[in-house]
Amino acid sequence: MTRKTAIECAERYFDNGRFLDDLGRRVGWRTQSQHAESAPALRAYLSEEIEPALGKLGFVSKLHDNPVSNGAPFLVARRIEDPALPTVLVYGHGDVVRGQEEQWTHGAGPWQIAIEDDRWYGRGTADNKGQHTVNLGALGAAIEARAQAGKRLGFNVTVLMEMGEEVGSPGLNDLCAALKDELRADVLIASDGPRIGAARPTIFLGSRGAANFELSVTARDKAYHSGNWGGLLSNPAIRLAHALASIVDEKGRVQVEGLRAPAIDAAVAAAIADLEVGGDPGDPVIDTEWGEPGLTPAERVFGSNTFEVLAMVAGNPALPVGAIPATSRVFCQLRFVVGTDIAGLEAHLRKHLDLHGFHDVDVRVTLVAPATRLAPDHPWVSWAVRSITQTTGKKVAILPNLGGTIPNDAFADVLGLPTIWVPHSYPGCAQHAPNEHMLGTVAREALRMMAGLFWDLGEIGTARVPAAHG
């Protein structure tokens, strides 16, 4: 039996409807981690859905309570053939965002898969149930192909699945630190997020970080009539608007020196040069004059820092009255790459605001998720690209880091692993929104790709350990 056999097994899994059956059943679990009442479903998804599926593949599983109070549980499953063989850590998350049932206009709602042409609608199809169902199905195909030849898989596998990714992965870093020996591996291979485009296989090697913070001005304890007191009392919203304008200019360029991205190094620049952002049906038109000058759109997303205003409030926007508001708040976010002095975020903002005369603007950092990035010229990257190219015949897009943010620091920093992410979604998937979907053509290609990857991992194991040893 050969590599081709493993890929054919993956194709059959898709073509005979078993992939759809597995995914449909998993989508039916209402694992909304943003709802406290979903706690029983979060645990049951692991114990009643994933654990039995892994048991059929020869895994021994254990549920772990979250180290963080009221956090969702984790599943750690291991399939150990020989300690001398390479070990891969596979990660996924089974929780989803709110269903938003009343807003769906396609499919049959969030909790049932409905296929319309190439689109498979359902909550979690893109994020992340569809993606980990692909990976587990492809792993099963590789195991089946090796077994037909009377051989072992050729490597060890540990699966880590969490149920709190959509609420910030509470406890994930603590669990990884506590189980460092149990989770020891040679490489992380996982799937989340979108490809660069629907038709192009993609890997990414980390993610930009995200820092959320609030800026606020409290001028007084209550609002005052805008006619009687206008021109005599400062307006917190106007103060805050000018403070914002000093932080980011009218073209979206960050003006705080300590929060700007470092120069893009040569290996990262070379990888980004091959990328084109947008172009799929439904993608927005890029504002070419927005963002850091002198950078391509791909460099802005994958190699630079961006500042966004997420929300802003003063007074009552739903029922405005003729009064000078007492307070104003703005909710901001900085997406940042490796090398940014994010530990100094609050200090940089405070210094900048004071320098520009905004002593009345308060700063409160609410969330920081670290940035991570594996070097694009790392040997595991070259290996993954060769494998995917061999399977698909396509040129693989290499993203030094995802533009968004995932909990990759648990694996890159806490466990110290090289991290290879192979996404099976695409930018127009409506993830986190009504009408979330995956593409059937992408899912089938992804199954083939991952079966090839897992077969090739077995070849590494065969080369590392003499045949007489197995």
BADRENFI-588818 format. One record per residue (C-alpha): z, y, x; residue number from 1. Coordinates in pm, 1 decimal, m for minus. Last residue first. Layout:
N
+----------+----------+----------+-----+
!        w !        v !        u ! num !
+----------+----------+----------+-----+
!        Z !        Y !        X ! NUM !
...
+----------+----------+----------+-----+
END
This chain:
470
+----------+----------+----------+-----+
!        w !        v !        u ! num !
+----------+----------+----------+-----+
!   1470.6 !   m216.1 !    865.2 ! 470 !
!   1576.4 !   m215.5 !   1234.5 ! 469 !
!   1293.1 !   m444.4 !   1333.9 ! 468 !
!   1049.5 !   m176.4 !   1219.9 ! 467 !
!   1184.4 !     65.8 !   1479.2 ! 466 !
!   1348.8 !    382.1 !   1337.7 ! 465 !
!   1196.7 !    723.9 !   1406.7 ! 464 !
!    834.7 !    636.5 !   1333.0 ! 463 !
!    923.1 !    469.1 !   1004.8 ! 462 !
!   1141.2 !    764.4 !    910.4 ! 461 !
!    861.5 !   1012.5 !    975.9 ! 460 !
!    630.0 !    793.5 !    766.8 ! 459 !
!    884.4 !    796.9 !    486.4 ! 458 !
!    875.9 !   1175.0 !    490.5 ! 457 !
!    498.1 !   1147.2 !    451.6 ! 456 !
!    540.4 !    944.0 !    132.9 ! 455 !
!    780.7 !   1207.3 !     m1.8 ! 454 !
!    532.3 !   1483.6 !     70.2 ! 453 !
!    244.0 !   1289.7 !    m84.0 ! 452 !
!    444.8 !   1222.2 !   m398.9 ! 451 !
!    532.3 !   1592.6 !   m400.0 ! 450 !
!    170.0 !   1700.5 !   m388.6 ! 449 !
!     53.5 !   1453.6 !   m655.1 ! 448 !
!    333.9 !   1554.5 !   m891.2 ! 447 !
!    254.8 !   1920.3 !   m823.9 ! 446 !
!   m112.3 !   1867.6 !   m912.1 ! 445 !
!     m8.6 !   1718.7 !  m1245.6 ! 444 !
!    238.8 !   1999.3 !  m1313.7 ! 443 !
!    m15.4 !   2266.5 !  m1217.0 ! 442 !
!   m273.8 !   2124.9 !  m1457.8 ! 441 !
!    m14.5 !   2104.5 !  m1734.3 ! 440 !
!     80.5 !   2469.4 !  m1692.7 ! 439 !
!    444.1 !   2557.1 !  m1752.0 ! 438 !
!    580.3 !   2762.1 !  m2036.6 ! 437 !
!    833.1 !   3024.3 !  m2143.3 ! 436 !
!    733.3 !   3171.0 !  m2479.3 ! 435 !
!   1033.7 !   3405.0 !  m2503.7 ! 434 !
!   1155.7 !   3538.1 !  m2167.5 ! 433 !
!   1360.2 !   3406.2 !  m1874.0 ! 432 !
!   1039.2 !   3253.9 !  m1728.1 ! 431 !
!    732.1 !   3392.6 !  m1901.4 ! 430 !
!    505.0 !   3158.3 !  m1697.1 ! 429 !
!    268.9 !   3435.7 !  m1581.3 ! 428 !
!    371.4 !   3422.4 !  m1214.0 ! 427 !
!    314.7 !   3046.0 !  m1174.4 ! 426 !
!    540.5 !   2739.1 !  m1175.9 ! 425 !
!    558.1 !   2434.1 !   m951.1 ! 424 !
!    728.7 !   2596.4 !   m652.1 ! 423 !
!    759.3 !   2410.8 !   m318.7 ! 422 !
!   1068.4 !   2540.4 !   m137.4 ! 421 !
!   1126.1 !   2435.7 !    224.0 ! 420 !
!   1466.3 !   2518.5 !    373.4 ! 419 !
!   1577.3 !   2443.8 !    729.2 ! 418 !
!   1943.4 !   2355.5 !    688.7 ! 417 !
!   2260.8 !   2524.1 !    814.8 ! 416 !
!   2482.0 !   2390.5 !    535.3 ! 415 !
!   2655.0 !   2724.0 !    460.0 ! 414 !
!   2375.3 !   2952.5 !    581.7 ! 413 !
!   2043.6 !   2792.0 !    488.7 ! 412 !
!   2168.3 !   2565.8 !    208.8 ! 411 !
!   2415.9 !   2787.8 !     26.6 ! 410 !
!   2207.9 !   3090.0 !    132.5 ! 409 !
!   1923.0 !   2956.2 !    m80.9 ! 408 !
!   2092.0 !   3069.3 !   m402.6 ! 407 !
!   1768.4 !   3221.2 !   m542.9 ! 406 !
!   1645.1 !   3581.0 !   m534.0 ! 405 !
!   1305.4 !   3727.4 !   m616.3 ! 404 !
!   1023.6 !   3820.1 !   m378.8 ! 403 !
!   1036.0 !   3468.5 !   m238.0 ! 402 !
!   1058.7 !   3451.7 !    138.1 ! 401 !
!    825.1 !   3386.0 !    429.2 ! 400 !
!    568.5 !   3300.6 !    159.8 ! 399 !
!    318.1 !   3047.3 !    293.2 ! 398 !
!     11.3 !   2998.3 !     71.5 ! 397 !
!   m148.9 !   2656.6 !    120.5 ! 396 !
!   m524.5 !   2628.4 !    164.1 ! 395 !
!   m651.9 !   2358.4 !    m68.1 ! 394 !
!   m766.0 !   1998.8 !     m8.1 ! 393 !
!   m491.3 !   1894.6 !   m247.3 ! 392 !
!   m322.4 !   1597.5 !    m81.8 ! 391 !
!   m407.5 !   1667.5 !    282.8 ! 390 !
!   m330.2 !   2036.9 !    236.6 ! 389 !
!      9.6 !   1951.5 !     90.2 ! 388 !
!     97.0 !   1726.8 !    385.8 ! 387 !
!    m29.9 !   1964.4 !    653.5 ! 386 !
!    158.3 !   2258.2 !    496.4 ! 385 !
!    480.2 !   2056.9 !    479.1 ! 384 !
!    458.9 !   1954.3 !    844.8 ! 383 !
!    382.1 !   2307.2 !    963.8 ! 382 !
!    680.2 !   2440.1 !    770.8 ! 381 !
!    907.6 !   2167.6 !    907.6 ! 380 !
!    800.0 !   2265.1 !   1260.9 ! 379 !
!    913.0 !   2630.1 !   1213.9 ! 378 !
!    626.5 !   2881.8 !   1252.6 ! 377 !
!    707.6 !   3060.4 !    926.0 ! 376 !
!   1066.6 !   3117.9 !   1044.9 ! 375 !
!   1310.7 !   3022.6 !    768.1 ! 374 !
!   1423.2 !   3319.6 !    558.8 ! 373 !
!   1738.9 !   3412.5 !    375.0 ! 372 !
!   1864.5 !   3721.9 !    190.9 ! 371 !
!   2220.4 !   3727.6 !     60.1 ! 370 !
!   2325.2 !   3775.3 !   m305.5 ! 369 !
!   2538.1 !   4087.6 !   m351.2 ! 368 !
!   2692.4 !   4179.2 !   m685.2 ! 367 !
!   2896.2 !   4464.3 !   m838.5 ! 366 !
!   2883.8 !   4744.9 !   m580.3 ! 365 !
!   3052.6 !   5055.4 !   m724.2 ! 364 !
!   2951.4 !   5405.0 !   m614.7 ! 363 !
!   3094.1 !   5729.3 !   m760.2 ! 362 !
!   2887.0 !   6047.4 !   m775.1 ! 361 !
!   3102.8 !   6363.6 !   m761.9 ! 360 !
!   3056.8 !   6408.8 !   m387.0 ! 359 !
!   2684.6 !   6455.1 !   m448.2 ! 358 !
!   2624.0 !   6725.9 !   m188.3 ! 357 !
!   2331.7 !   6568.0 !     m5.9 ! 356 !
!   2539.2 !   6450.2 !    290.8 ! 355 !
!   2799.5 !   6314.6 !     48.7 ! 354 !
!   2536.1 !   6106.8 !   m130.0 ! 353 !
!   2395.7 !   5968.7 !    195.1 ! 352 !
!   2735.4 !   5879.5 !    339.9 ! 351 !
!   2844.3 !   5709.1 !     18.8 ! 350 !
!   2518.7 !   5516.5 !    m10.5 ! 349 !
!   2535.2 !   5391.5 !    348.4 ! 348 !
!   2902.2 !   5297.2 !    309.7 ! 347 !
!   2836.4 !   5106.7 !    m12.3 ! 346 !
!   2549.0 !   4909.9 !    137.9 ! 345 !
!   2708.5 !   4845.5 !    479.3 ! 344 !
!   2723.3 !   4468.9 !    438.9 ! 343 !
!   2358.0 !   4491.1 !    334.4 ! 342 !
!   2247.0 !   4595.0 !    680.8 ! 341 !
!   1891.7 !   4468.3 !    621.9 ! 340 !
!   1775.1 !   4207.4 !    873.1 ! 339 !
!   1660.6 !   3949.3 !    618.7 ! 338 !
!   1487.3 !   4113.6 !    325.0 ! 337 !
!   1619.8 !   4330.5 !     43.6 ! 336 !
!   1598.4 !   4374.8 !   m332.8 ! 335 !
!   1816.3 !   4673.9 !   m419.1 ! 334 !
!   1934.2 !   4706.4 !   m776.7 ! 333 !
!   2064.4 !   4994.4 !   m984.0 ! 332 !
!   2267.0 !   5049.9 !  m1300.0 ! 331 !
!   2302.8 !   5418.7 !  m1386.5 ! 330 !
!   2603.8 !   5581.1 !  m1546.3 ! 329 !
!   2670.2 !   5918.0 !  m1707.5 ! 328 !
!   2991.4 !   6081.9 !  m1823.1 ! 327 !
!   3126.4 !   6366.2 !  m2034.0 ! 326 !
!   2805.0 !   6421.6 !  m2223.4 ! 325 !
!   2698.3 !   6779.7 !  m2301.7 ! 324 !
!   2664.4 !   6789.5 !  m2678.8 ! 323 !
!   2392.2 !   6844.1 !  m2933.9 ! 322 !
!   2386.0 !   6486.8 !  m3064.6 ! 321 !
!   2187.1 !   6176.8 !  m2972.5 ! 320 !
!   2220.9 !   5875.9 !  m3202.5 ! 319 !
!   2062.9 !   5568.3 !  m3037.8 ! 318 !
!   2079.6 !   5723.6 !  m2690.3 ! 317 !
!   2455.8 !   5785.1 !  m2725.6 ! 316 !
!   2583.8 !   6005.7 !  m2442.0 ! 315 !
!   2451.4 !   5920.7 !  m2100.6 ! 314 !
!   2298.9 !   5584.7 !  m2004.1 ! 313 !
!   2073.6 !   5437.7 !  m1740.7 ! 312 !
!   1935.5 !   5087.4 !  m1695.6 ! 311 !
!   1769.6 !   4870.2 !  m1432.2 ! 310 !
!   1682.1 !   5142.2 !  m1180.9 ! 309 !
!   1500.5 !   4968.8 !   m898.3 ! 308 !
!   1500.4 !   4994.6 !   m518.9 ! 307 !
!   1266.1 !   4782.4 !   m309.0 ! 306 !
!   1301.5 !   4640.8 !     39.6 ! 305 !
!   1011.4 !   4505.0 !    244.7 ! 304 !
!    839.1 !   4189.3 !    362.5 ! 303 !
!    766.1 !   3973.3 !     58.9 ! 302 !
!    704.4 !   4219.8 !   m223.3 ! 301 !
!    594.9 !   4530.0 !    m30.3 ! 300 !
!    407.6 !   4323.3 !    226.3 ! 299 !
!    211.5 !   4149.8 !    m50.9 ! 298 !
!    111.4 !   4485.1 !   m202.8 ! 297 !
!     m9.5 !   4602.5 !    140.3 ! 296 !
!    210.3 !   4839.2 !    335.4 ! 295 !
!    124.5 !   5182.7 !    470.3 ! 294 !
!    341.7 !   5366.2 !    221.0 ! 293 !
!    648.4 !   5193.8 !     74.3 ! 292 !
!    630.2 !   5177.2 !   m301.6 ! 291 !
!    388.6 !   5297.5 !   m567.4 ! 290 !
!     41.3 !   5436.0 !   m499.9 ! 289 !
!   m135.6 !   5105.3 !   m572.0 ! 288 !
!     33.6 !   5057.4 !   m909.1 ! 287 !
!    m51.1 !   4688.8 !   m960.2 ! 286 !
!   m212.1 !   4596.6 !  m1291.7 ! 285 !
!     13.9 !   4357.0 !  m1478.6 ! 284 !
!    m49.0 !   3979.5 !  m1473.9 ! 283 !
!   m160.2 !   3834.2 !  m1807.9 ! 282 !
!   m448.1 !   3633.5 !  m1662.9 ! 281 !
!   m386.0 !   3573.6 !  m1291.0 ! 280 !
!   m484.4 !   3846.4 !  m1044.2 ! 279 !
!   m147.0 !   3923.9 !   m896.9 ! 278 !
!    m35.4 !   3932.8 !   m533.2 ! 277 !
!   m271.7 !   3824.9 !   m256.0 ! 276 !
!   m133.1 !   3645.4 !     46.6 ! 275 !
!   m296.5 !   3562.8 !    381.6 ! 274 !
!   m158.6 !   3872.8 !    554.3 ! 273 !
!    191.6 !   3765.4 !    447.2 ! 272 !
!    189.7 !   3469.0 !    685.7 ! 271 !
!     71.2 !   3678.5 !    979.5 ! 270 !
!    324.0 !   3952.3 !    903.7 ! 269 !
!    606.9 !   3698.1 !    903.2 ! 268 !
!    501.1 !   3561.0 !   1242.0 ! 267 !
!    454.8 !   3911.5 !   1387.6 ! 266 !
!    781.1 !   4068.7 !   1274.6 ! 265 !
!    800.7 !   4308.1 !    979.3 ! 264 !
!    994.9 !   4618.3 !   1080.7 ! 263 !
!   1341.5 !   4637.7 !    928.8 ! 262 !
!   1377.2 !   4720.0 !    558.9 ! 261 !
!   1529.9 !   5048.6 !    446.3 ! 260 !
!   1888.4 !   5057.0 !    324.5 ! 259 !
!   2041.6 !   5229.4 !    627.9 ! 258 !
!   1778.5 !   5503.9 !    614.5 ! 257 !
!   1848.9 !   5601.0 !    255.2 ! 256 !
!   1516.9 !   5740.3 !    126.7 ! 255 !
!   1378.6 !   5429.1 !    m41.0 ! 254 !
!   1018.3 !   5484.1 !   m157.7 ! 253 !
!    954.2 !   5449.3 !   m530.8 ! 252 !
!    674.3 !   5706.3 !   m545.4 ! 251 !
!    889.1 !   5983.2 !   m698.7 ! 250 !
!   1146.4 !   5938.6 !   m422.3 ! 249 !
!   1441.7 !   5700.7 !   m399.7 ! 248 !
!   1794.5 !   5797.2 !   m291.5 ! 247 !
!   1762.5 !   6177.1 !   m327.7 ! 246 !
!   1597.2 !   6139.7 !   m667.7 ! 245 !
!   1886.5 !   5918.1 !   m774.9 ! 244 !
!   2134.3 !   6193.3 !   m693.9 ! 243 !
!   1917.2 !   6436.6 !   m888.6 ! 242 !
!   1923.3 !   6212.4 !  m1194.5 ! 241 !
!   2299.5 !   6165.2 !  m1156.3 ! 240 !
!   2367.7 !   6536.0 !  m1159.2 ! 239 !
!   2138.7 !   6578.0 !  m1459.8 ! 238 !
!   2316.1 !   6298.7 !  m1644.7 ! 237 !
!   2659.8 !   6438.4 !  m1555.7 ! 236 !
!   2576.9 !   6782.8 !  m1702.9 ! 235 !
!   2777.7 !   7057.5 !  m1537.7 ! 234 !
!   2957.4 !   7294.4 !  m1774.1 ! 233 !
!   2887.8 !   7666.1 !  m1813.6 ! 232 !
!   2513.8 !   7662.6 !  m1877.9 ! 231 !
!   2566.6 !   7486.4 !  m2209.6 ! 230 !
!   2921.8 !   7539.9 !  m2338.3 ! 229 !
!   2880.0 !   7686.2 !  m2685.1 ! 228 !
!   2531.7 !   7554.5 !  m2740.7 ! 227 !
!   2574.9 !   7213.4 !  m2581.3 ! 226 !
!   2899.8 !   7144.1 !  m2767.1 ! 225 !
!   3140.6 !   6954.0 !  m2538.5 ! 224 !
!   3177.5 !   6584.2 !  m2453.1 ! 223 !
!   3512.1 !   6431.9 !  m2348.3 ! 222 !
!   3729.6 !   6343.2 !  m2049.9 ! 221 !
!   3548.6 !   6547.0 !  m1786.2 ! 220 !
!   3270.6 !   6525.3 !  m1527.4 ! 219 !
!   3257.7 !   6151.4 !  m1476.7 ! 218 !
!   2949.3 !   6069.5 !  m1269.5 ! 217 !
!   2840.0 !   5714.1 !  m1211.1 ! 216 !
!   2635.8 !   5499.8 !   m974.9 ! 215 !
!   2644.9 !   5127.9 !  m1035.6 ! 214 !
!   2547.6 !   4849.1 !   m798.4 ! 213 !
!   2344.8 !   4529.9 !   m785.4 ! 212 !
!   2241.2 !   4384.9 !   m450.8 ! 211 !
!   1968.4 !   4121.8 !   m438.0 ! 210 !
!   1852.9 !   3921.1 !   m138.8 ! 209 !
!   1494.8 !   3830.3 !    m70.8 ! 208 !
!   1431.4 !   3460.3 !    m70.1 ! 207 !
!   1388.1 !   3163.7 !    158.1 ! 206 !
!   1103.5 !   2959.3 !    304.4 ! 205 !
!    835.4 !   2967.5 !     40.1 ! 204 !
!    566.9 !   2710.7 !    m18.9 ! 203 !
!    255.6 !   2756.2 !   m226.4 ! 202 !
!    m29.0 !   2556.8 !   m375.6 ! 201 !
!   m292.1 !   2797.3 !   m509.7 ! 200 !
!   m443.7 !   2774.4 !   m858.2 ! 199 !
!   m164.0 !   2935.2 !  m1058.7 ! 198 !
!   m103.3 !   3218.6 !   m816.9 ! 197 !
!    159.8 !   3302.3 !   m552.8 ! 196 !
!    345.0 !   2998.0 !   m683.7 ! 195 !
!    643.5 !   3069.5 !   m903.2 ! 194 !
!   1019.2 !   3014.0 !   m878.8 ! 193 !
!   1200.8 !   2689.8 !   m816.6 ! 192 !
!   1142.5 !   2370.1 !   m622.1 ! 191 !
!   1345.4 !   2199.7 !   m351.7 ! 190 !
!   1309.1 !   2033.6 !    m12.6 ! 189 !
!   1611.9 !   2091.2 !    209.6 ! 188 !
!   1584.5 !   1950.3 !    561.1 ! 187 !
!   1759.3 !   1722.1 !    809.4 ! 186 !
!   2058.0 !   1650.3 !    588.8 ! 185 !
!   2436.7 !   1675.4 !    562.8 ! 184 !
!   2543.2 !   1699.3 !    198.7 ! 183 !
!   2827.3 !   1447.3 !    229.1 ! 182 !
!   2944.9 !   1604.9 !    555.2 ! 181 !
!   2941.5 !   1959.3 !    413.6 ! 180 !
!   3110.6 !   1862.0 !     90.6 ! 179 !
!   3375.0 !   2138.0 !     87.2 ! 178 !
!   3136.5 !   2401.0 !    228.2 ! 177 !
!   2861.6 !   2301.9 !    m14.2 ! 176 !
!   3108.0 !   2314.0 !   m304.3 ! 175 !
!   3230.1 !   2660.5 !   m204.4 ! 174 !
!   2872.6 !   2787.9 !   m173.7 ! 173 !
!   2785.9 !   2651.9 !   m518.1 ! 172 !
!   3105.5 !   2773.2 !   m687.0 ! 171 !
!   2939.6 !   3028.6 !   m912.4 ! 170 !
!   2560.6 !   2985.5 !   m909.3 ! 169 !
!   2475.5 !   3339.4 !  m1031.7 ! 168 !
!   2475.6 !   3296.7 !  m1408.4 ! 167 !
!   2131.3 !   3134.2 !  m1429.7 ! 166 !
!   2221.4 !   2897.0 !  m1146.6 ! 165 !
!   2519.4 !   2754.8 !  m1334.6 ! 164 !
!   2439.1 !   2391.3 !  m1408.8 ! 163 !
!   2398.6 !   2249.5 !  m1057.5 ! 162 !
!   2205.7 !   1956.7 !   m919.7 ! 161 !
!   2240.1 !   1820.0 !   m568.2 ! 160 !
!   2023.6 !   1518.7 !   m484.7 ! 159 !
!   2073.8 !   1340.2 !   m153.9 ! 158 !
!   1789.2 !   1128.9 !    m20.8 ! 157 !
!   1767.6 !    893.4 !    276.3 ! 156 !
!   1438.4 !    808.1 !    443.2 ! 155 !
!   1189.7 !    522.0 !    479.4 ! 154 !
!   1135.0 !    437.0 !    113.3 ! 153 !
!   1185.1 !     69.1 !    187.8 ! 152 !
!    902.0 !   m178.1 !    210.5 ! 151 !
!    780.7 !   m475.6 !     11.8 ! 150 !
!    434.1 !   m324.4 !    m25.0 ! 149 !
!    483.1 !   m269.9 !   m396.2 ! 148 !
!    826.4 !   m129.4 !   m309.6 ! 147 !
!    671.9 !    146.4 !    m99.2 ! 146 !
!    450.5 !    254.7 !   m389.3 ! 145 !
!    738.0 !    246.3 !   m638.3 ! 144 !
!    967.0 !    451.9 !   m412.2 ! 143 !
!    690.7 !    711.1 !   m363.9 ! 142 !
!    628.6 !    728.3 !   m739.1 ! 141 !
!   1000.7 !    764.2 !   m811.5 ! 140 !
!   1016.0 !   1056.0 !   m568.7 ! 139 !
!    722.7 !   1211.5 !   m753.4 ! 138 !
!    902.5 !   1174.9 !  m1086.7 ! 137 !
!   1221.9 !   1325.4 !   m943.9 ! 136 !
!   1026.2 !   1618.3 !   m803.9 ! 135 !
!    823.1 !   1683.4 !  m1118.0 ! 134 !
!   1133.6 !   1659.7 !  m1337.9 ! 133 !
!   1299.3 !   1908.3 !  m1101.9 ! 132 !
!   1024.2 !   2160.8 !  m1166.0 ! 131 !
!    993.4 !   2112.2 !  m1539.8 ! 130 !
!   1367.7 !   2143.3 !  m1581.6 ! 129 !
!   1391.4 !   2463.8 !  m1379.3 ! 128 !
!   1276.7 !   2720.0 !  m1481.3 ! 127 !
!    915.0 !   2656.8 !  m1577.8 ! 126 !
!    963.0 !   2406.1 !  m1859.6 ! 125 !
!   1319.7 !   2529.7 !  m1897.5 ! 124 !
!   1279.3 !   2670.1 !  m2247.9 ! 123 !
!    967.6 !   2522.7 !  m2405.2 ! 122 !
!    590.4 !   2573.7 !  m2409.2 ! 121 !
!    341.6 !   2354.4 !  m2223.5 ! 120 !
!     32.1 !   2565.8 !  m2163.5 ! 119 !
!   m297.9 !   2399.0 !  m2070.2 ! 118 !
!   m443.5 !   2408.7 !  m2423.8 ! 117 !
!   m143.3 !   2462.2 !  m2652.2 ! 116 !
!    122.3 !   2199.4 !  m2590.5 ! 115 !
!    456.7 !   2219.3 !  m2770.9 ! 114 !
!    779.6 !   2107.3 !  m2606.8 ! 113 !
!   1086.7 !   2140.0 !  m2826.6 ! 112 !
!   1400.7 !   2342.6 !  m2762.3 ! 111 !
!   1259.4 !   2692.4 !  m2707.7 ! 110 !
!   1054.9 !   2739.5 !  m3024.7 ! 109 !
!    764.9 !   2532.6 !  m3157.3 ! 108 !
!    488.2 !   2675.4 !  m2941.8 ! 107 !
!    398.1 !   3040.7 !  m2936.6 ! 106 !
!    556.6 !   3348.5 !  m3097.4 ! 105 !
!    913.0 !   3300.6 !  m2975.5 ! 104 !
!   1143.1 !   3596.8 !  m3046.5 ! 103 !
!   1381.0 !   3436.9 !  m3298.1 ! 102 !
!   1475.1 !   3155.6 !  m3060.8 ! 101 !
!   1596.6 !   3371.6 !  m2772.3 ! 100 !
!   1683.6 !   3042.1 !  m2595.2 !  99 !
!   1937.6 !   3197.8 !  m2362.7 !  98 !
!   1881.7 !   3123.7 !  m1993.8 !  97 !
!   1858.7 !   2767.9 !  m1864.8 !  96 !
!   2088.4 !   2518.7 !  m1693.2 !  95 !
!   1959.7 !   2205.0 !  m1524.9 !  94 !
!   1940.3 !   2330.6 !  m1169.6 !  93 !
!   1760.8 !   2161.4 !   m882.8 !  92 !
!   1819.0 !   2061.4 !   m522.3 !  91 !
!   1680.4 !   1784.5 !   m300.5 !  90 !
!   1848.3 !   1723.3 !     35.7 !  89 !
!   1636.5 !   1513.5 !    271.4 !  88 !
!   1780.2 !   1265.3 !    517.3 !  87 !
!   1606.2 !   1123.2 !    823.8 !  86 !
!   1678.6 !    758.1 !    900.6 !  85 !
!   1953.8 !    648.7 !   1139.9 !  84 !
!   2212.1 !    653.7 !    858.9 !  83 !
!   2008.1 !    378.4 !    687.1 !  82 !
!   1897.7 !    336.4 !    326.4 !  81 !
!   2119.9 !    595.3 !    162.3 !  80 !
!   2038.8 !    709.0 !   m192.2 !  79 !
!   2291.2 !    976.3 !   m281.8 !  78 !
!   2368.2 !   1170.1 !   m599.2 !  77 !
!   2574.7 !   1489.2 !   m619.2 !  76 !
!   2609.1 !   1635.5 !   m966.8 !  75 !
!   2773.2 !   1973.7 !  m1019.3 !  74 !
!   2995.8 !   2106.4 !  m1296.9 !  73 !
!   2985.4 !   2449.8 !  m1466.8 !  72 !
!   3238.9 !   2715.3 !  m1369.6 !  71 !
!   3551.6 !   2773.6 !  m1579.8 !  70 !
!   3761.2 !   2825.9 !  m1263.3 !  69 !
!   3551.3 !   2816.2 !   m947.9 !  68 !
!   3567.6 !   2493.4 !   m745.4 !  67 !
!   3332.9 !   2346.0 !  m1007.4 !  66 !
!   3414.6 !   1990.6 !  m1107.3 !  65 !
!   3213.5 !   1728.8 !   m926.0 !  64 !
!   3013.6 !   1453.0 !  m1093.9 !  63 !
!   2928.4 !   1155.8 !   m873.6 !  62 !
!   2608.3 !    962.3 !   m838.7 !  61 !
!   2489.2 !    647.7 !   m661.0 !  60 !
!   2111.3 !    652.5 !   m644.0 !  59 !
!   1883.3 !    348.6 !   m668.6 !  58 !
!   1590.4 !    500.1 !   m857.2 !  57 !
!   1711.3 !    372.6 !  m1193.7 !  56 !
!   2048.1 !    536.1 !  m1117.5 !  55 !
!   1869.4 !    867.7 !  m1073.8 !  54 !
!   1751.4 !    862.3 !  m1434.6 !  53 !
!   2097.8 !    751.0 !  m1550.6 !  52 !
!   2262.8 !   1045.4 !  m1366.8 !  51 !
!   2009.7 !   1302.0 !  m1489.0 !  50 !
!   2036.3 !   1259.0 !  m1865.5 !  49 !
!   2379.5 !   1143.7 !  m1981.8 !  48 !
!   2608.3 !   1261.6 !  m1700.5 !  47 !
!   2416.0 !   1568.3 !  m1581.9 !  46 !
!   2293.1 !   1694.0 !  m1918.1 !  45 !
!   2631.1 !   1598.5 !  m2065.3 !  44 !
!   2814.9 !   1841.8 !  m1837.5 !  43 !
!   2599.2 !   2137.7 !  m1936.4 !  42 !
!   2597.6 !   2030.5 !  m2301.3 !  41 !
!   2980.0 !   2032.8 !  m2313.5 !  40 !
!   2990.7 !   2384.8 !  m2158.6 !  39 !
!   2737.3 !   2532.0 !  m2404.3 !  38 !
!   3008.7 !   2718.2 !  m2598.5 !  37 !
!   3044.4 !   2961.7 !  m2307.0 !  36 !
!   2686.0 !   3081.6 !  m2358.1 !  35 !
!   2511.2 !   3216.8 !  m2045.2 !  34 !
!   2481.2 !   2859.3 !  m1916.3 !  33 !
!   2237.1 !   2776.0 !  m2193.5 !  32 !
!   2194.3 !   2399.0 !  m2160.7 !  31 !
!   2046.7 !   2329.6 !  m2502.6 !  30 !
!   1925.2 !   1977.4 !  m2416.3 !  29 !
!   1587.8 !   1938.6 !  m2588.7 !  28 !
!   1408.9 !   2057.2 !  m2274.1 !  27 !
!   1536.7 !   1741.6 !  m2106.7 !  26 !
!   1392.3 !   1509.2 !  m2372.7 !  25 !
!   1058.3 !   1687.5 !  m2362.1 !  24 !
!   1052.3 !   1667.0 !  m1982.1 !  23 !
!   1109.7 !   1293.8 !  m1977.5 !  22 !
!    858.2 !   1223.8 !  m2254.4 !  21 !
!    598.8 !   1457.6 !  m2102.3 !  20 !
!    634.0 !   1286.1 !  m1765.7 !  19 !
!    605.4 !    946.3 !  m1933.6 !  18 !
!    282.9 !   1044.0 !  m2109.2 !  17 !
!     46.5 !    787.7 !  m1952.9 !  16 !
!   m138.4 !   1055.1 !  m1751.2 !  15 !
!    167.9 !   1209.1 !  m1584.9 !  14 !
!    335.3 !    894.6 !  m1457.5 !  13 !
!    m10.9 !    754.7 !  m1386.6 !  12 !
!    m85.5 !   1048.0 !  m1154.2 !  11 !
!    241.2 !    994.3 !   m968.0 !  10 !
!    159.8 !    625.7 !   m915.2 !   9 !
!   m186.8 !    729.0 !   m790.5 !   8 !
!    m24.5 !    963.2 !   m538.3 !   7 !
!    198.7 !    684.4 !   m410.2 !   6 !
!    m99.2 !    448.5 !   m385.4 !   5 !
!   m300.9 !    703.8 !   m188.4 !   4 !
!    m22.6 !    717.1 !     68.2 !   3 !
!    m84.3 !    347.8 !    121.6 !   2 !
!      0.0 !      0.0 !      0.0 !   1 !
+----------+----------+----------+-----+
END
